[in-house]
């Protein structure tokens, strides 16, 4: 088993196929200009502490991190912050 297989569980051929696919079809993650994209395709980058918090909250609430983020944002909107 080589390093790629150890790290990803993929063979070299699978990893190369995904590399080629995403090289030719890079994901566009700028949600600001992609408002027409389905919600599940919008992405934002958060720091490690925020990601850990979101995952912890989602796990304890039996929901998704996206739902936690949405709830927090709607809460801020409701109080006018």
PyMOL Python script that loads the backbone (N, CA, C, O; Angstrom):
from pymol import cmd

cmd.read_pdbstr("""\
ATOM      1  N   UNK A   1       0.850  -1.184   0.000  1.00  0.00           N
ATOM      2  CA  UNK A   1       0.000   0.000   0.000  1.00  0.00           C
ATOM      3  C   UNK A   1       0.892   1.243   0.000  1.00  0.00           C
ATOM      4  O   UNK A   1       1.785   1.377   0.837  1.00  0.00           O
ATOM      5  N   UNK A   2       0.640   2.150  -0.951  1.00  0.00           N
ATOM      6  CA  UNK A   2       1.456   3.352  -1.029  1.00  0.00           C
ATOM      7  C   UNK A   2       0.885   4.457  -0.137  1.00  0.00           C
ATOM      8  O   UNK A   2      -0.132   4.263   0.528  1.00  0.00           O
ATOM      9  N   UNK A   3       1.544   5.612  -0.131  1.00  0.00           N
ATOM     10  CA  UNK A   3       1.152   6.716   0.759  1.00  0.00           C
ATOM     11  C   UNK A   3      -0.248   7.250   0.453  1.00  0.00           C
ATOM     12  O   UNK A   3      -1.015   7.535   1.373  1.00  0.00           O
ATOM     13  N   UNK A   4      -0.588   7.387  -0.837  1.00  0.00           N
ATOM     14  CA  UNK A   4      -1.916   7.882  -1.202  1.00  0.00           C
ATOM     15  C   UNK A   4      -2.985   6.926  -0.689  1.00  0.00           C
ATOM     16  O   UNK A   4      -3.985   7.361  -0.119  1.00  0.00           O
ATOM     17  N   UNK A   5      -2.783   5.650  -0.884  1.00  0.00           N
ATOM     18  CA  UNK A   5      -3.756   4.664  -0.415  1.00  0.00           C
ATOM     19  C   UNK A   5      -3.885   4.694   1.101  1.00  0.00           C
ATOM     20  O   UNK A   5      -4.988   4.559   1.632  1.00  0.00           O
ATOM     21  N   UNK A   6      -2.776   4.868   1.799  1.00  0.00           N
ATOM     22  CA  UNK A   6      -2.819   4.938   3.260  1.00  0.00           C
ATOM     23  C   UNK A   6      -3.590   6.165   3.734  1.00  0.00           C
ATOM     24  O   UNK A   6      -4.387   6.077   4.667  1.00  0.00           O
ATOM     25  N   UNK A   7      -3.355   7.305   3.095  1.00  0.00           N
ATOM     26  CA  UNK A   7      -3.978   8.556   3.530  1.00  0.00           C
ATOM     27  C   UNK A   7      -5.437   8.671   3.114  1.00  0.00           C
ATOM     28  O   UNK A   7      -6.246   9.226   3.857  1.00  0.00           O
ATOM     29  N   UNK A   8      -5.785   8.160   1.949  1.00  0.00           N
ATOM     30  CA  UNK A   8      -7.124   8.400   1.401  1.00  0.00           C
ATOM     31  C   UNK A   8      -7.969   7.150   1.211  1.00  0.00           C
ATOM     32  O   UNK A   8      -9.191   7.242   1.089  1.00  0.00           O
ATOM     33  N   UNK A   9      -7.351   6.018   1.184  1.00  0.00           N
ATOM     34  CA  UNK A   9      -8.098   4.803   0.875  1.00  0.00           C
ATOM     35  C   UNK A   9      -8.333   4.633  -0.619  1.00  0.00           C
ATOM     36  O   UNK A   9      -9.040   3.715  -1.034  1.00  0.00           O
ATOM     37  N   UNK A  10      -7.741   5.519  -1.441  1.00  0.00           N
ATOM     38  CA  UNK A  10      -7.889   5.451  -2.892  1.00  0.00           C
ATOM     39  C   UNK A  10      -6.618   4.910  -3.526  1.00  0.00           C
ATOM     40  O   UNK A  10      -5.517   5.074  -3.000  1.00  0.00           O
ATOM     41  N   UNK A  11      -6.794   4.274  -4.647  1.00  0.00           N
ATOM     42  CA  UNK A  11      -5.633   3.840  -5.417  1.00  0.00           C
ATOM     43  C   UNK A  11      -5.059   5.039  -6.153  1.00  0.00           C
ATOM     44  O   UNK A  11      -5.697   6.089  -6.233  1.00  0.00           O
ATOM     45  N   UNK A  12      -3.854   4.883  -6.690  1.00  0.00           N
ATOM     46  CA  UNK A  12      -3.252   5.953  -7.493  1.00  0.00           C
ATOM     47  C   UNK A  12      -4.158   6.327  -8.663  1.00  0.00           C
ATOM     48  O   UNK A  12      -4.321   7.506  -8.976  1.00  0.00           O
ATOM     49  N   UNK A  13      -4.746   5.320  -9.305  1.00  0.00           N
ATOM     50  CA  UNK A  13      -5.605   5.578 -10.459  1.00  0.00           C
ATOM     51  C   UNK A  13      -6.833   6.398 -10.062  1.00  0.00           C
ATOM     52  O   UNK A  13      -7.211   7.332 -10.770  1.00  0.00           O
ATOM     53  N   UNK A  14      -7.455   6.051  -8.930  1.00  0.00           N
ATOM     54  CA  UNK A  14      -8.618   6.810  -8.465  1.00  0.00           C
ATOM     55  C   UNK A  14      -8.235   8.245  -8.108  1.00  0.00           C
ATOM     56  O   UNK A  14      -8.936   9.191  -8.469  1.00  0.00           O
ATOM     57  N   UNK A  15      -7.128   8.398  -7.404  1.00  0.00           N
ATOM     58  CA  UNK A  15      -6.669   9.730  -7.017  1.00  0.00           C
ATOM     59  C   UNK A  15      -6.357  10.570  -8.259  1.00  0.00           C
ATOM     60  O   UNK A  15      -6.705  11.750  -8.317  1.00  0.00           O
ATOM     61  N   UNK A  16      -5.705   9.964  -9.241  1.00  0.00           N
ATOM     62  CA  UNK A  16      -5.393  10.683 -10.475  1.00  0.00           C
ATOM     63  C   UNK A  16      -6.653  11.076 -11.236  1.00  0.00           C
ATOM     64  O   UNK A  16      -6.721  12.162 -11.812  1.00  0.00           O
ATOM     65  N   UNK A  17      -7.648  10.196 -11.238  1.00  0.00           N
ATOM     66  CA  UNK A  17      -8.907  10.501 -11.922  1.00  0.00           C
ATOM     67  C   UNK A  17      -9.600  11.683 -11.254  1.00  0.00           C
ATOM     68  O   UNK A  17     -10.089  12.577 -11.944  1.00  0.00           O
ATOM     69  N   UNK A  18      -9.652  11.705  -9.920  1.00  0.00           N
ATOM     70  CA  UNK A  18     -10.256  12.836  -9.208  1.00  0.00           C
ATOM     71  C   UNK A  18      -9.443  14.106  -9.415  1.00  0.00           C
ATOM     72  O   UNK A  18     -10.011  15.187  -9.571  1.00  0.00           O
ATOM     73  N   UNK A  19      -8.136  13.986  -9.417  1.00  0.00           N
ATOM     74  CA  UNK A  19      -7.281  15.150  -9.650  1.00  0.00           C
ATOM     75  C   UNK A  19      -7.568  15.743 -11.022  1.00  0.00           C
ATOM     76  O   UNK A  19      -7.707  16.958 -11.166  1.00  0.00           O
ATOM     77  N   UNK A  20      -7.655  14.893 -12.010  1.00  0.00           N
ATOM     78  CA  UNK A  20      -7.938  15.366 -13.365  1.00  0.00           C
ATOM     79  C   UNK A  20      -9.327  15.994 -13.437  1.00  0.00           C
ATOM     80  O   UNK A  20      -9.498  17.041 -14.062  1.00  0.00           O
ATOM     81  N   UNK A  21     -10.321  15.367 -12.804  1.00  0.00           N
ATOM     82  CA  UNK A  21     -11.676  15.896 -12.827  1.00  0.00           C
ATOM     83  C   UNK A  21     -11.724  17.299 -12.221  1.00  0.00           C
ATOM     84  O   UNK A  21     -12.269  18.217 -12.833  1.00  0.00           O
ATOM     85  N   UNK A  22     -11.153  17.472 -11.015  1.00  0.00           N
ATOM     86  CA  UNK A  22     -11.226  18.762 -10.357  1.00  0.00           C
ATOM     87  C   UNK A  22     -10.289  19.805 -10.973  1.00  0.00           C
ATOM     88  O   UNK A  22     -10.493  21.006 -10.801  1.00  0.00           O
ATOM     89  N   UNK A  23      -9.272  19.344 -11.685  1.00  0.00           N
ATOM     90  CA  UNK A  23      -8.429  20.278 -12.429  1.00  0.00           C
ATOM     91  C   UNK A  23      -9.225  20.871 -13.585  1.00  0.00           C
ATOM     92  O   UNK A  23      -9.127  22.065 -13.871  1.00  0.00           O
ATOM     93  N   UNK A  24     -10.005  20.036 -14.239  1.00  0.00           N
ATOM     94  CA  UNK A  24     -10.811  20.488 -15.371  1.00  0.00           C
ATOM     95  C   UNK A  24     -12.124  21.138 -14.941  1.00  0.00           C
ATOM     96  O   UNK A  24     -12.688  21.943 -15.682  1.00  0.00           O
ATOM     97  N   UNK A  25     -12.619  20.794 -13.739  1.00  0.00           N
ATOM     98  CA  UNK A  25     -13.904  21.293 -13.241  1.00  0.00           C
ATOM     99  C   UNK A  25     -13.752  21.828 -11.822  1.00  0.00           C
ATOM    100  O   UNK A  25     -14.314  21.250 -10.891  1.00  0.00           O
ATOM    101  N   UNK A  26     -13.016  22.905 -11.633  1.00  0.00           N
ATOM    102  CA  UNK A  26     -12.793  23.391 -10.273  1.00  0.00           C
ATOM    103  C   UNK A  26     -14.101  23.880  -9.646  1.00  0.00           C
ATOM    104  O   UNK A  26     -14.906  24.527 -10.315  1.00  0.00           O
ATOM    105  N   UNK A  27     -14.312  23.570  -8.361  1.00  0.00           N
ATOM    106  CA  UNK A  27     -15.531  24.061  -7.709  1.00  0.00           C
ATOM    107  C   UNK A  27     -15.455  25.574  -7.528  1.00  0.00           C
ATOM    108  O   UNK A  27     -14.398  26.113  -7.197  1.00  0.00           O
ATOM    109  N   UNK A  28     -16.553  26.242  -7.740  1.00  0.00           N
ATOM    110  CA  UNK A  28     -16.622  27.694  -7.565  1.00  0.00           C
ATOM    111  C   UNK A  28     -17.296  27.944  -6.225  1.00  0.00           C
ATOM    112  O   UNK A  28     -18.507  27.757  -6.099  1.00  0.00           O
ATOM    113  N   UNK A  29     -16.540  28.358  -5.233  1.00  0.00           N
ATOM    114  CA  UNK A  29     -17.058  28.437  -3.870  1.00  0.00           C
ATOM    115  C   UNK A  29     -17.369  29.857  -3.413  1.00  0.00           C
ATOM    116  O   UNK A  29     -17.602  30.083  -2.226  1.00  0.00           O
ATOM    117  N   UNK A  30     -17.376  30.819  -4.337  1.00  0.00           N
ATOM    118  CA  UNK A  30     -17.699  32.188  -3.974  1.00  0.00           C
ATOM    119  C   UNK A  30     -19.213  32.338  -3.935  1.00  0.00           C
ATOM    120  O   UNK A  30     -19.841  32.611  -4.958  1.00  0.00           O
ATOM    121  N   UNK A  31     -19.808  32.156  -2.735  1.00  0.00           N
ATOM    122  CA  UNK A  31     -21.266  32.187  -2.589  1.00  0.00           C
ATOM    123  C   UNK A  31     -21.854  33.528  -2.993  1.00  0.00           C
ATOM    124  O   UNK A  31     -23.006  33.584  -3.425  1.00  0.00           O
ATOM    125  N   UNK A  32     -21.098  34.604  -2.865  1.00  0.00           N
ATOM    126  CA  UNK A  32     -21.600  35.924  -3.201  1.00  0.00           C
ATOM    127  C   UNK A  32     -22.002  36.060  -4.653  1.00  0.00           C
ATOM    128  O   UNK A  32     -22.974  36.748  -4.966  1.00  0.00           O
ATOM    129  N   UNK A  33     -21.276  35.420  -5.535  1.00  0.00           N
ATOM    130  CA  UNK A  33     -21.626  35.549  -6.948  1.00  0.00           C
ATOM    131  C   UNK A  33     -22.378  34.329  -7.469  1.00  0.00           C
ATOM    132  O   UNK A  33     -22.702  34.263  -8.654  1.00  0.00           O
ATOM    133  N   UNK A  34     -22.655  33.367  -6.601  1.00  0.00           N
ATOM    134  CA  UNK A  34     -23.338  32.147  -7.019  1.00  0.00           C
ATOM    135  C   UNK A  34     -24.655  31.956  -6.282  1.00  0.00           C
ATOM    136  O   UNK A  34     -24.964  30.849  -5.841  1.00  0.00           O
ATOM    137  N   UNK A  35     -25.407  32.992  -6.149  1.00  0.00           N
ATOM    138  CA  UNK A  35     -26.659  32.898  -5.398  1.00  0.00           C
ATOM    139  C   UNK A  35     -27.636  31.926  -6.051  1.00  0.00           C
ATOM    140  O   UNK A  35     -28.546  31.440  -5.380  1.00  0.00           O
ATOM    141  N   UNK A  36     -27.474  31.630  -7.333  1.00  0.00           N
ATOM    142  CA  UNK A  36     -28.377  30.706  -8.005  1.00  0.00           C
ATOM    143  C   UNK A  36     -28.020  29.249  -7.728  1.00  0.00           C
ATOM    144  O   UNK A  36     -28.808  28.355  -8.035  1.00  0.00           O
ATOM    145  N   UNK A  37     -26.857  28.997  -7.156  1.00  0.00           N
ATOM    146  CA  UNK A  37     -26.471  27.623  -6.852  1.00  0.00           C
ATOM    147  C   UNK A  37     -27.355  27.052  -5.757  1.00  0.00           C
ATOM    148  O   UNK A  37     -27.811  27.792  -4.885  1.00  0.00           O
ATOM    149  N   UNK A  38     -27.606  25.748  -5.787  1.00  0.00           N
ATOM    150  CA  UNK A  38     -28.338  25.127  -4.676  1.00  0.00           C
ATOM    151  C   UNK A  38     -27.601  25.387  -3.372  1.00  0.00           C
ATOM    152  O   UNK A  38     -26.373  25.462  -3.353  1.00  0.00           O
ATOM    153  N   UNK A  39     -28.332  25.522  -2.305  1.00  0.00           N
ATOM    154  CA  UNK A  39     -27.740  25.861  -1.013  1.00  0.00           C
ATOM    155  C   UNK A  39     -26.637  24.901  -0.606  1.00  0.00           C
ATOM    156  O   UNK A  39     -25.646  25.326  -0.013  1.00  0.00           O
ATOM    157  N   UNK A  40     -26.781  23.640  -0.902  1.00  0.00           N
ATOM    158  CA  UNK A  40     -25.790  22.667  -0.451  1.00  0.00           C
ATOM    159  C   UNK A  40     -24.436  22.842  -1.130  1.00  0.00           C
ATOM    160  O   UNK A  40     -23.440  22.282  -0.671  1.00  0.00           O
ATOM    161  N   UNK A  41     -24.383  23.615  -2.222  1.00  0.00           N
ATOM    162  CA  UNK A  41     -23.128  23.829  -2.927  1.00  0.00           C
ATOM    163  C   UNK A  41     -22.409  25.094  -2.483  1.00  0.00           C
ATOM    164  O   UNK A  41     -21.273  25.328  -2.895  1.00  0.00           O
ATOM    165  N   UNK A  42     -23.040  25.912  -1.656  1.00  0.00           N
ATOM    166  CA  UNK A  42     -22.388  27.122  -1.168  1.00  0.00           C
ATOM    167  C   UNK A  42     -21.452  26.739  -0.038  1.00  0.00           C
ATOM    168  O   UNK A  42     -21.792  25.916   0.812  1.00  0.00           O
ATOM    169  N   UNK A  43     -20.261  27.346  -0.034  1.00  0.00           N
ATOM    170  CA  UNK A  43     -19.272  26.996   0.978  1.00  0.00           C
ATOM    171  C   UNK A  43     -18.619  28.262   1.520  1.00  0.00           C
ATOM    172  O   UNK A  43     -18.451  29.252   0.809  1.00  0.00           O
ATOM    173  N   UNK A  44     -18.258  28.201   2.788  1.00  0.00           N
ATOM    174  CA  UNK A  44     -17.469  29.265   3.390  1.00  0.00           C
ATOM    175  C   UNK A  44     -16.367  28.601   4.201  1.00  0.00           C
ATOM    176  O   UNK A  44     -16.508  27.464   4.652  1.00  0.00           O
ATOM    177  N   UNK A  45     -15.288  29.314   4.377  1.00  0.00           N
ATOM    178  CA  UNK A  45     -14.173  28.790   5.149  1.00  0.00           C
ATOM    179  C   UNK A  45     -14.245  29.345   6.563  1.00  0.00           C
ATOM    180  O   UNK A  45     -14.454  30.544   6.751  1.00  0.00           O
ATOM    181  N   UNK A  46     -14.074  28.477   7.564  1.00  0.00           N
ATOM    182  CA  UNK A  46     -14.053  28.912   8.958  1.00  0.00           C
ATOM    183  C   UNK A  46     -12.768  28.406   9.606  1.00  0.00           C
ATOM    184  O   UNK A  46     -12.145  27.460   9.124  1.00  0.00           O
ATOM    185  N   UNK A  47     -12.386  29.046  10.697  1.00  0.00           N
ATOM    186  CA  UNK A  47     -11.184  28.610  11.405  1.00  0.00           C
ATOM    187  C   UNK A  47     -11.458  27.298  12.141  1.00  0.00           C
ATOM    188  O   UNK A  47     -12.610  26.882  12.270  1.00  0.00           O
ATOM    189  N   UNK A  48     -10.397  26.649  12.623  1.00  0.00           N
ATOM    190  CA  UNK A  48     -10.522  25.342  13.266  1.00  0.00           C
ATOM    191  C   UNK A  48     -11.410  25.371  14.495  1.00  0.00           C
ATOM    192  O   UNK A  48     -12.201  24.450  14.701  1.00  0.00           O
ATOM    193  N   UNK A  49     -11.298  26.413  15.321  1.00  0.00           N
ATOM    194  CA  UNK A  49     -12.115  26.491  16.538  1.00  0.00           C
ATOM    195  C   UNK A  49     -13.598  26.592  16.174  1.00  0.00           C
ATOM    196  O   UNK A  49     -14.439  25.956  16.810  1.00  0.00           O
ATOM    197  N   UNK A  50     -13.914  27.383  15.162  1.00  0.00           N
ATOM    198  CA  UNK A  50     -15.311  27.516  14.732  1.00  0.00           C
ATOM    199  C   UNK A  50     -15.830  26.202  14.165  1.00  0.00           C
ATOM    200  O   UNK A  50     -16.957  25.798  14.452  1.00  0.00           O
ATOM    201  N   UNK A  51     -15.013  25.539  13.363  1.00  0.00           N
ATOM    202  CA  UNK A  51     -15.417  24.257  12.786  1.00  0.00           C
ATOM    203  C   UNK A  51     -15.665  23.225  13.885  1.00  0.00           C
ATOM    204  O   UNK A  51     -16.646  22.484  13.832  1.00  0.00           O
ATOM    205  N   UNK A  52     -14.780  23.177  14.878  1.00  0.00           N
ATOM    206  CA  UNK A  52     -14.966  22.240  15.995  1.00  0.00           C
ATOM    207  C   UNK A  52     -16.251  22.538  16.754  1.00  0.00           C
ATOM    208  O   UNK A  52     -16.995  21.626  17.111  1.00  0.00           O
ATOM    209  N   UNK A  53     -16.509  23.827  16.999  1.00  0.00           N
ATOM    210  CA  UNK A  53     -17.726  24.235  17.700  1.00  0.00           C
ATOM    211  C   UNK A  53     -18.962  23.818  16.907  1.00  0.00           C
ATOM    212  O   UNK A  53     -19.905  23.255  17.465  1.00  0.00           O
ATOM    213  N   UNK A  54     -18.953  24.099  15.597  1.00  0.00           N
ATOM    214  CA  UNK A  54     -20.104  23.746  14.764  1.00  0.00           C
ATOM    215  C   UNK A  54     -20.354  22.251  14.753  1.00  0.00           C
ATOM    216  O   UNK A  54     -21.496  21.805  14.866  1.00  0.00           O
ATOM    217  N   UNK A  55     -19.295  21.481  14.617  1.00  0.00           N
ATOM    218  CA  UNK A  55     -19.448  20.024  14.585  1.00  0.00           C
ATOM    219  C   UNK A  55     -19.973  19.508  15.922  1.00  0.00           C
ATOM    220  O   UNK A  55     -20.818  18.613  15.958  1.00  0.00           O
ATOM    221  N   UNK A  56     -19.477  20.066  17.009  1.00  0.00           N
ATOM    222  CA  UNK A  56     -19.929  19.662  18.338  1.00  0.00           C
ATOM    223  C   UNK A  56     -21.404  19.994  18.541  1.00  0.00           C
ATOM    224  O   UNK A  56     -22.173  19.162  19.023  1.00  0.00           O
ATOM    225  N   UNK A  57     -21.792  21.210  18.173  1.00  0.00           N
ATOM    226  CA  UNK A  57     -23.193  21.626  18.313  1.00  0.00           C
ATOM    227  C   UNK A  57     -24.103  20.775  17.424  1.00  0.00           C
ATOM    228  O   UNK A  57     -25.182  20.365  17.851  1.00  0.00           O
ATOM    229  N   UNK A  58     -23.678  20.515  16.215  1.00  0.00           N
ATOM    230  CA  UNK A  58     -24.482  19.715  15.292  1.00  0.00           C
ATOM    231  C   UNK A  58     -24.661  18.296  15.810  1.00  0.00           C
ATOM    232  O   UNK A  58     -25.749  17.725  15.732  1.00  0.00           O
ATOM    233  N   UNK A  59     -23.588  17.742  16.334  1.00  0.00           N
ATOM    234  CA  UNK A  59     -23.658  16.375  16.850  1.00  0.00           C
ATOM    235  C   UNK A  59     -24.608  16.303  18.048  1.00  0.00           C
ATOM    236  O   UNK A  59     -25.435  15.396  18.132  1.00  0.00           O
ATOM    237  N   UNK A  60     -24.488  17.260  18.972  1.00  0.00           N
ATOM    238  CA  UNK A  60     -25.334  17.226  20.170  1.00  0.00           C
ATOM    239  C   UNK A  60     -26.797  17.516  19.842  1.00  0.00           C
ATOM    240  O   UNK A  60     -27.690  17.039  20.542  1.00  0.00           O
ATOM    241  N   UNK A  61     -27.053  18.293  18.782  1.00  0.00           N
ATOM    242  CA  UNK A  61     -28.424  18.628  18.394  1.00  0.00           C
ATOM    243  C   UNK A  61     -28.980  17.655  17.350  1.00  0.00           C
ATOM    244  O   UNK A  61     -30.131  17.785  16.932  1.00  0.00           O
ATOM    245  N   UNK A  62     -28.176  16.693  16.934  1.00  0.00           N
ATOM    246  CA  UNK A  62     -28.569  15.725  15.904  1.00  0.00           C
ATOM    247  C   UNK A  62     -29.033  16.444  14.638  1.00  0.00           C
ATOM    248  O   UNK A  62     -30.097  16.153  14.093  1.00  0.00           O
ATOM    249  N   UNK A  63     -28.220  17.377  14.191  1.00  0.00           N
ATOM    250  CA  UNK A  63     -28.526  18.167  13.010  1.00  0.00           C
ATOM    251  C   UNK A  63     -27.238  18.377  12.219  1.00  0.00           C
ATOM    252  O   UNK A  63     -26.233  17.721  12.493  1.00  0.00           O
ATOM    253  N   UNK A  64     -27.256  19.259  11.264  1.00  0.00           N
ATOM    254  CA  UNK A  64     -26.048  19.520  10.471  1.00  0.00           C
ATOM    255  C   UNK A  64     -25.403  20.831  10.895  1.00  0.00           C
ATOM    256  O   UNK A  64     -26.046  21.683  11.509  1.00  0.00           O
ATOM    257  N   UNK A  65     -24.135  20.981  10.564  1.00  0.00           N
ATOM    258  CA  UNK A  65     -23.449  22.232  10.877  1.00  0.00           C
ATOM    259  C   UNK A  65     -24.073  23.391  10.108  1.00  0.00           C
ATOM    260  O   UNK A  65     -24.102  24.514  10.610  1.00  0.00           O
ATOM    261  N   UNK A  66     -24.570  23.141   8.900  1.00  0.00           N
ATOM    262  CA  UNK A  66     -25.230  24.189   8.114  1.00  0.00           C
ATOM    263  C   UNK A  66     -26.485  24.686   8.825  1.00  0.00           C
ATOM    264  O   UNK A  66     -26.778  25.882   8.808  1.00  0.00           O
ATOM    265  N   UNK A  67     -27.222  23.775   9.447  1.00  0.00           N
ATOM    266  CA  UNK A  67     -28.416  24.182  10.178  1.00  0.00           C
ATOM    267  C   UNK A  67     -28.049  25.008  11.411  1.00  0.00           C
ATOM    268  O   UNK A  67     -28.763  25.947  11.760  1.00  0.00           O
ATOM    269  N   UNK A  68     -26.948  24.667  12.066  1.00  0.00           N
ATOM    270  CA  UNK A  68     -26.484  25.438  13.221  1.00  0.00           C
ATOM    271  C   UNK A  68     -26.103  26.850  12.782  1.00  0.00           C
ATOM    272  O   UNK A  68     -26.486  27.828  13.424  1.00  0.00           O
ATOM    273  N   UNK A  69     -25.353  26.955  11.693  1.00  0.00           N
ATOM    274  CA  UNK A  69     -24.951  28.265  11.173  1.00  0.00           C
ATOM    275  C   UNK A  69     -26.190  29.078  10.816  1.00  0.00           C
ATOM    276  O   UNK A  69     -26.285  30.250  11.181  1.00  0.00           O
ATOM    277  N   UNK A  70     -27.123  28.479  10.119  1.00  0.00           N
ATOM    278  CA  UNK A  70     -28.348  29.176   9.745  1.00  0.00           C
ATOM    279  C   UNK A  70     -29.110  29.672  10.958  1.00  0.00           C
ATOM    280  O   UNK A  70     -29.613  30.796  10.964  1.00  0.00           O
ATOM    281  N   UNK A  71     -29.198  28.842  11.981  1.00  0.00           N
ATOM    282  CA  UNK A  71     -29.886  29.226  13.212  1.00  0.00           C
ATOM    283  C   UNK A  71     -29.205  30.409  13.896  1.00  0.00           C
ATOM    284  O   UNK A  71     -29.868  31.347  14.339  1.00  0.00           O
ATOM    285  N   UNK A  72     -27.878  30.356  13.976  1.00  0.00           N
ATOM    286  CA  UNK A  72     -27.127  31.452  14.599  1.00  0.00           C
ATOM    287  C   UNK A  72     -27.306  32.762  13.827  1.00  0.00           C
ATOM    288  O   UNK A  72     -27.453  33.827  14.426  1.00  0.00           O
ATOM    289  N   UNK A  73     -27.292  32.677  12.516  1.00  0.00           N
ATOM    290  CA  UNK A  73     -27.453  33.874  11.693  1.00  0.00           C
ATOM    291  C   UNK A  73     -28.856  34.438  11.832  1.00  0.00           C
ATOM    292  O   UNK A  73     -29.021  35.647  11.993  1.00  0.00           O
ATOM    293  N   UNK A  74     -29.886  33.569  11.771  1.00  0.00           N
ATOM    294  CA  UNK A  74     -31.259  34.046  11.927  1.00  0.00           C
ATOM    295  C   UNK A  74     -31.464  34.671  13.297  1.00  0.00           C
ATOM    296  O   UNK A  74     -32.204  35.646  13.427  1.00  0.00           O
ATOM    297  N   UNK A  75     -30.816  34.123  14.324  1.00  0.00           N
ATOM    298  CA  UNK A  75     -30.895  34.682  15.678  1.00  0.00           C
ATOM    299  C   UNK A  75     -30.321  36.093  15.697  1.00  0.00           C
ATOM    300  O   UNK A  75     -30.911  36.995  16.292  1.00  0.00           O
ATOM    301  N   UNK A  76     -29.179  36.290  15.053  1.00  0.00           N
ATOM    302  CA  UNK A  76     -28.551  37.623  14.986  1.00  0.00           C
ATOM    303  C   UNK A  76     -29.439  38.594  14.219  1.00  0.00           C
ATOM    304  O   UNK A  76     -29.570  39.753  14.614  1.00  0.00           O
ATOM    305  N   UNK A  77     -30.049  38.140  13.132  1.00  0.00           N
ATOM    306  CA  UNK A  77     -30.925  38.993  12.351  1.00  0.00           C
ATOM    307  C   UNK A  77     -32.132  39.416  13.190  1.00  0.00           C
ATOM    308  O   UNK A  77     -32.556  40.571  13.149  1.00  0.00           O
ATOM    309  N   UNK A  78     -32.679  38.465  13.949  1.00  0.00           N
ATOM    310  CA  UNK A  78     -33.874  38.738  14.753  1.00  0.00           C
ATOM    311  C   UNK A  78     -33.639  39.807  15.811  1.00  0.00           C
ATOM    312  O   UNK A  78     -34.537  40.596  16.106  1.00  0.00           O
ATOM    313  N   UNK A  79     -32.438  39.840  16.383  1.00  0.00           N
ATOM    314  CA  UNK A  79     -32.158  40.844  17.412  1.00  0.00           C
ATOM    315  C   UNK A  79     -31.532  42.100  16.822  1.00  0.00           C
ATOM    316  O   UNK A  79     -31.192  43.031  17.551  1.00  0.00           O
ATOM    317  N   UNK A  80     -31.382  42.125  15.510  1.00  0.00           N
ATOM    318  CA  UNK A  80     -30.912  43.323  14.837  1.00  0.00           C
ATOM    319  C   UNK A  80     -29.434  43.607  14.963  1.00  0.00           C
ATOM    320  O   UNK A  80     -29.014  44.764  14.923  1.00  0.00           O
ATOM    321  N   UNK A  81     -28.637  42.558  15.116  1.00  0.00           N
ATOM    322  CA  UNK A  81     -27.195  42.739  15.231  1.00  0.00           C
ATOM    323  C   UNK A  81     -26.569  42.646  13.870  1.00  0.00           C
ATOM    324  O   UNK A  81     -25.351  42.771  13.741  1.00  0.00           O
TER     325      UNK A  81
END
""", "prot")
cmd.dss("prot")
cmd.show_as("cartoon", "prot")
cmd.util.cbc("prot")
cmd.orient("prot")
